[in-house]
Amino acid sequence: MSTDSSGVLAHHFNNMEQQQSTARLGMWMFLVTEALFFGGIFVAYTAYRIWYPEAFLAGSAKLNVLIGGINSLLLLTSSLTITLAIHAAHEGKQDALKRWLLATILLAVAFLGFKAREYYLDYEEHLIPGALFSKPISEGEHTKPSPAQDCEKDNVSAEHVQLFFMFYYCMTGLHVLHMLVGIGLISWLYLLAQRGYFKPPERYVYVEVTSLYWHFVDMMWFFLMALLYCAGPHTMAQMHL
C-alpha cells in the first residue's frame, strides 16, 4: 500500500494509522448501539416464546423456509463480495472494487425482491395479525380455512400465533430498513469509486468500515432465521416461490 498520504490525511490526525483506527472505532461504537437495539427485541421475543411455546412453533411452521434459505445464501454471498471489495480497494484495483461493490448491491436487491415476494405470499395466506387472520382464504371457487381456524383445529391460541407474527413483521421489517441503509451506503461507495475517490489506497478503510455495518446486518438476519424460521416444523408444501 502506498505510504504517500498527501491529500488523504485529515488535518486533525497525526498519521494515517490514527485516522483509520478512528474510523474503525467510530463504526464499532455505532454497532454496539445497534446490537443493544436488536438485543432488546430478541429478549422480548424470547420471553414470549417461553410463555407461549406451542403458538410460536405453530406460527414459525407457517413461514416460507425456502425463501428464508435463499435469502440466507444471498446475504452470505454478499458478505464475501464486500470483503473482496475491501481487498480490491486496499490493492488499488479500481475496476475490481467497482465490480465487487456492484455485486454486493445486486445481491442485496435480490434479497429485498425475495422478501417482498414472501410478504406478498404471507398476505395471500392471510398471515397478517388482525381481521384478515380470521378470514377464510379464497382460491377461485374454493376456500381454505383461515389461519385462525387452523389454530383452533390444532388447539393453539390464535391470539398468541398472531403475537408471533407481530414479532415476525417488526423484526424482519426492521432488518429490511437496515438493508436499505446498507444498500444506500454501498451505492455511495460505488459512486465514489466511479469518480476515482479510492485511487489513493489508504482510503480503503471507508470500504472496510461500511463492510462492518453490512456484516452486522447479515449477522442479524441469521439470528432472525434461527429465531423465526427454524423454530417450528416445516413441510415440502411450504417449499414454493
C-alpha positions in Angstrom: 0.0 0.0 0.0 1.2 3.5 -0.8 2.7 5.5 2.1 2.1 8.9 0.5 -0.9 10.2 2.4 -0.9 13.7 0.9 -4.5 14.8 0.2 -5.8 11.8 2.2 -4.8 12.5 5.8 -7.2 14.9 7.5 -5.6 17.8 9.3 -6.8 16.8 12.8 -5.0 13.4 12.7 -1.3 12.8 13.2 -0.9 10.0 10.7 -2.9 7.6 8.5 -2.9 4.8 11.1 -4.6 7.1 13.7 -7.2 8.2 11.1 -8.0 4.7 10.0 -8.2 3.4 13.6 -10.6 6.3 14.5 -12.9 5.4 11.6 -13.0 1.7 12.7 -13.6 2.7 16.3 -16.5 5.0 15.3 -18.2 2.2 13.4 -17.7 -0.3 16.2 -19.2 2.1 18.7 -22.2 2.6 16.5 -22.6 -1.2 16.0 -22.7 -1.6 19.8 -25.7 0.6 20.0 -27.3 -1.3 17.2 -26.7 -4.6 19.0 -28.4 -3.2 22.1 -31.3 -2.1 19.9 -31.8 -5.6 18.3 -31.0 -7.3 21.6 -34.0 -5.7 23.3 -36.3 -7.1 20.6 -34.6 -10.5 20.8 -35.1 -10.6 24.6 -38.8 -9.7 24.3 -39.3 -12.3 21.6 -37.6 -15.0 23.7 -39.7 -14.2 26.8 -43.0 -14.5 24.8 -41.7 -17.7 23.1 -41.1 -19.2 26.6 -44.6 -18.2 27.7 -46.3 -19.4 24.5 -44.1 -22.1 23.0 -46.9 -24.0 21.1 -48.2 -20.9 19.5 -44.8 -19.7 18.4 -44.0 -23.1 17.0 -47.3 -23.0 15.0 -46.5 -19.6 13.7 -43.0 -20.5 12.7 -44.3 -23.6 10.8 -46.3 -21.3 8.5 -43.3 -19.3 7.3 -41.7 -19.9 3.9 -38.5 -21.5 4.8 -37.4 -21.8 1.2 -37.4 -18.1 0.6 -35.7 -17.7 4.0 -33.0 -20.1 3.0 -32.4 -18.4 -0.4 -32.1 -15.1 1.3 -29.6 -16.5 3.7 -27.5 -17.7 0.8 -27.7 -14.3 -0.9 -26.6 -12.4 2.2 -23.8 -14.9 2.9 -22.5 -14.4 -0.6 -22.8 -10.6 -0.2 -20.5 -10.8 2.8 -17.9 -12.4 0.6 -18.3 -9.9 -2.2 -17.9 -6.8 0.1 -14.9 -8.5 1.6 -13.4 -8.9 -1.8 -14.2 -5.2 -2.4 -12.1 -4.3 0.6 -9.2 -6.3 -0.8 -9.5 -4.6 -4.2 -9.5 -1.1 -2.6 -6.5 -2.0 -0.5 -4.6 -3.2 -3.5 -5.7 -0.1 -5.6 -7.6 -2.3 -8.1 -10.3 0.2 -9.1 -12.2 -2.0 -11.7 -12.3 -4.9 -9.3 -13.5 -2.7 -6.5 -16.4 -1.4 -8.6 -17.4 -4.9 -9.7 -17.5 -6.3 -6.1 -19.4 -3.3 -4.8 -21.9 -3.7 -7.6 -22.2 -7.4 -7.0 -23.0 -6.7 -3.3 -25.7 -4.2 -4.3 -27.3 -6.6 -6.7 -27.3 -9.4 -4.1 -28.9 -7.1 -1.6 -31.6 -6.0 -4.1 -32.3 -9.7 -4.8 -32.7 -10.3 -1.1 -35.3 -7.5 -0.9 -37.1 -8.8 -4.0 -37.4 -12.3 -2.4 -38.5 -10.7 0.9 -41.2 -8.6 -0.9 -42.4 -11.9 -2.6 -42.5 -13.6 0.8 -44.6 -10.7 2.3 -47.0 -11.0 -0.7 -47.4 -14.8 -0.1 -47.9 -14.1 3.6 -50.7 -11.7 2.7 -52.3 -14.2 0.3 -52.3 -16.8 3.1 -53.8 -14.2 5.5 -50.8 -14.4 7.9 -51.5 -10.9 9.0 -52.5 -10.1 12.6 -56.0 -8.6 12.8 -59.2 -9.2 11.0 -57.6 -10.9 7.9 -56.2 -13.7 10.1 -59.7 -14.9 10.8 -60.9 -14.6 7.2 -61.1 -17.8 5.1 -58.7 -17.9 2.1 -60.4 -17.7 -1.3 -58.9 -19.9 -4.1 -61.1 -19.4 -7.1 -64.4 -21.3 -6.4 -62.9 -22.9 -3.3 -62.0 -21.6 0.1 -59.4 -22.8 2.6 -59.7 -22.5 6.3 -58.3 -19.3 7.8 -55.1 -19.3 9.9 -57.3 -18.8 12.9 -59.3 -21.9 12.0 -56.1 -23.8 11.6 -55.1 -22.7 15.1 -58.4 -23.9 16.5 -58.0 -27.3 14.8 -54.5 -27.6 16.2 -55.7 -26.5 19.7 -53.4 -23.4 19.6 -54.4 -19.9 20.7 -54.9 -17.8 17.5 -54.2 -14.6 19.5 -50.8 -16.0 20.6 -50.0 -17.0 17.0 -50.8 -13.5 15.9 -48.4 -12.3 18.5 -45.7 -14.3 16.8 -46.5 -12.7 13.5 -46.3 -9.2 15.2 -42.8 -10.0 16.2 -42.1 -11.5 12.7 -43.1 -8.4 10.8 -41.5 -6.0 13.3 -38.2 -7.9 13.3 -37.9 -8.6 9.6 -39.2 -5.1 8.8 -36.5 -3.6 11.0 -34.0 -5.7 9.2 -35.3 -4.6 5.8 -34.8 -1.0 7.0 -31.2 -1.7 7.8 -30.8 -3.4 4.5 -32.0 -0.3 2.7 -29.5 1.9 4.7 -26.7 -0.6 3.8 -27.6 -0.5 0.1 -27.5 3.3 0.2 -24.1 3.3 1.8 -22.6 0.8 -0.6 -24.2 2.6 -3.6 -22.5 5.8 -2.4 -19.1 3.9 -2.2 -19.8 2.7 -5.8 -20.4 6.3 -7.0 -17.2 7.4 -5.2 -15.3 4.6 -6.9 -16.6 5.7 -10.3 -15.1 9.1 -9.6 -11.8 7.7 -8.6 -12.0 8.5 -4.9 -10.3 5.3 -3.9 -7.3 5.7 -6.1 -5.3 6.5 -3.0 -5.3 3.0 -1.5 -5.3 4.5 2.0 -9.0 5.2 1.6 -9.8 1.5 1.6 -10.7 2.0 5.2 -14.0 3.6 4.2 -14.9 0.4 2.4 -13.8 -1.6 5.4 -16.0 0.3 8.0 -19.0 0.1 5.7 -18.4 -3.6 5.4 -18.6 -3.9 9.2 -22.1 -2.5 9.1 -23.0 -4.8 6.3 -21.6 -7.9 8.1 -23.7 -6.8 11.2 -26.9 -6.6 9.1 -26.1 -10.1 7.6 -25.5 -11.5 11.1 -28.8 -10.1 12.4 -30.5 -12.0 9.5 -29.1 -15.3 10.7 -30.4 -14.6 14.2 -33.8 -13.9 12.7 -33.6 -17.1 10.6 -32.9 -19.2 13.7 -35.5 -17.5 15.9 -38.3 -17.2 13.4 -38.0 -19.7 10.6 -36.3 -22.6 12.3 -38.4 -22.5 15.5 -41.1 -24.8 14.1 -41.6 -27.8 11.8 -41.8 -27.4 8.1 -43.1 -29.5 5.2 -42.3 -29.7 1.5 -45.6 -28.0 0.8 -44.1 -24.8 2.1 -41.2 -25.0 -0.4 -42.6 -22.7 -3.0 -41.9 -19.3 -4.5 
